[in-house]
């Protein structure tokens, strides 16, 4: 089985700031969320966990799997999507002319990367490569795999596995510390 979970809350989540690849740690609420999610999913078996190298994902993985003998490996292909110069912008949706909002409001119209941000092609390429090279062989062996990551990155995996088109990219939603069973 393949499972995926988004990191716990951070101070930037609480302030509605675009995080992207900015390495922001969990806050106390996020740590509590990760521990609770781990307890709530105590009966779900995992053979291995792969997570983003960003601290909020690594810490979530460690707390979620606390007292379990599950190896945790980081992989750079699981880092969050880069939002370029817009990382750190607070309440971006309240600024209608902000170019980065096209990623969230009309993802199918995001054709060219904006000022240091990552393209859909680059995001899909690296996460697809990770699925093909790491996850699929493990699933064929009957292993249960957990991925701990981020909102946009996780959705690139969820949408690929579930066949969700780009225009509906955000339709699944991606709550902090909610475990999704993908297949």
C-alpha positions in Angstrom: 0.0 0.0 0.0 1.0 3.6 -0.6 0.2 6.3 1.9 0.9 10.0 2.0 0.6 12.7 4.6 1.3 16.4 4.7 3.5 17.9 7.5 2.0 19.4 10.6 1.3 23.2 10.9 4.0 25.8 11.0 3.9 29.5 12.1 3.8 30.3 8.4 0.7 28.1 7.8 -1.0 29.9 10.7 -0.2 33.3 9.1 -1.2 32.1 5.6 2.3 32.6 4.2 3.6 30.8 1.1 6.3 28.4 2.3 7.5 26.5 -0.7 11.1 25.5 -0.2 11.6 28.0 2.7 12.7 25.7 5.5 10.2 26.5 8.3 9.9 24.2 11.4 6.8 22.9 12.9 5.2 24.9 15.7 3.8 23.4 18.9 0.4 22.8 17.2 2.1 21.1 14.3 4.0 18.8 16.6 0.9 17.9 18.5 -0.9 17.2 15.2 1.8 14.9 14.1 1.8 13.0 17.4 -2.0 12.7 17.4 -2.0 11.5 13.7 0.5 8.9 14.6 -1.6 7.7 17.5 -4.8 7.8 15.4 -3.1 5.7 12.7 -1.2 3.4 15.1 -2.8 0.3 13.5 -1.7 1.2 9.9 1.4 -0.8 8.9 4.4 0.9 7.2 7.6 -0.9 6.1 9.4 2.3 5.2 8.9 6.1 5.2 10.3 8.6 2.6 10.1 12.3 3.3 11.1 15.7 2.1 14.4 16.9 3.4 12.7 20.1 4.8 12.6 20.2 8.6 8.8 20.4 8.9 8.4 17.1 6.9 11.3 15.3 8.7 10.0 16.3 12.1 6.4 15.2 11.2 7.7 11.9 10.0 9.7 11.4 13.3 6.7 12.3 15.5 4.2 10.4 13.4 6.3 7.3 13.6 7.4 7.8 17.2 8.1 4.5 19.0 7.8 2.5 15.7 10.6 0.6 14.0 10.1 2.2 10.6 13.1 3.6 8.8 12.8 7.2 7.5 14.7 8.2 4.4 14.8 11.7 3.0 14.7 12.3 -0.8 15.3 15.6 -2.5 12.6 14.8 -5.1 10.0 15.2 -2.3 10.8 18.8 -1.5 8.0 21.2 -1.8 7.3 23.0 -5.0 9.2 26.3 -5.3 7.1 29.5 -5.4 10.2 31.6 -6.2 10.2 35.2 -5.0 6.7 34.8 -3.7 7.8 32.5 -0.8 7.1 34.4 2.4 4.2 36.4 0.9 1.4 36.6 3.5 -2.3 36.3 2.4 -1.5 36.0 -1.3 -5.1 35.2 -2.2 -6.1 38.7 -0.9 -3.8 40.2 -3.5 -5.6 39.4 -6.8 -2.9 40.7 -9.1 -0.1 38.6 -7.6 1.3 36.4 -10.4 1.8 33.4 -8.2 -1.9 33.0 -7.6 -2.4 31.5 -11.0 -0.8 28.3 -9.6 -3.6 28.0 -7.1 -6.6 29.6 -8.9 -6.1 28.4 -12.5 -3.3 25.8 -12.4 -3.9 24.8 -16.1 -3.0 28.4 -17.1 0.4 28.2 -15.3 2.5 27.7 -18.4 5.8 29.5 -17.7 7.6 29.5 -14.3 7.3 32.9 -12.6 10.4 34.6 -11.1 12.2 31.6 -9.6 9.2 29.4 -9.1 9.1 25.8 -10.3 7.2 24.7 -13.4 4.6 21.9 -13.3 6.8 19.9 -15.7 9.7 20.0 -13.3 7.5 19.1 -10.3 5.8 16.2 -12.1 9.1 15.0 -13.5 10.9 14.7 -10.2 7.9 13.2 -8.3 7.1 10.9 -11.1 10.7 9.7 -11.2 10.5 9.0 -7.4 7.3 7.0 -7.8 8.8 5.0 -10.7 12.2 4.4 -9.3 11.5 4.0 -5.5 7.8 3.5 -4.8 6.7 1.1 -7.5 9.4 -1.5 -6.9 8.6 -1.5 -3.2 4.9 -1.9 -3.9 5.6 -4.8 -6.2 7.4 -6.4 -3.3 4.3 -6.0 -1.2 5.8 -3.3 1.0 3.7 -0.5 2.7 5.2 2.9 1.9 4.6 6.2 3.6 5.5 9.5 2.0 5.7 12.6 4.3 5.7 15.9 2.3 3.9 19.1 1.5 0.7 20.4 0.0 1.7 21.0 -3.7 4.2 18.2 -3.8 1.9 15.7 -2.3 -0.9 16.6 -4.7 1.4 16.0 -7.6 1.7 12.4 -6.4 -2.0 12.0 -5.4 -3.2 13.4 -8.7 -0.9 11.2 -10.7 -2.0 8.1 -8.8 -5.7 9.0 -8.9 -5.6 10.4 -12.5 -6.8 13.9 -11.5 -6.3 16.5 -14.3 -4.3 19.6 -13.9 -7.4 21.9 -14.0 -8.6 20.1 -10.8 -5.1 20.1 -9.1 -6.3 21.4 -5.8 -9.7 19.7 -5.7 -8.6 16.9 -3.3 -7.4 19.3 -0.7 -4.4 18.4 1.4 -5.0 18.9 5.2 -2.0 19.0 7.6 -1.4 15.6 9.1 -4.3 13.7 7.3 -3.2 10.3 6.1 -4.3 9.4 2.6 -4.3 5.9 1.3 -3.5 6.1 -2.4 -3.3 2.5 -3.5 
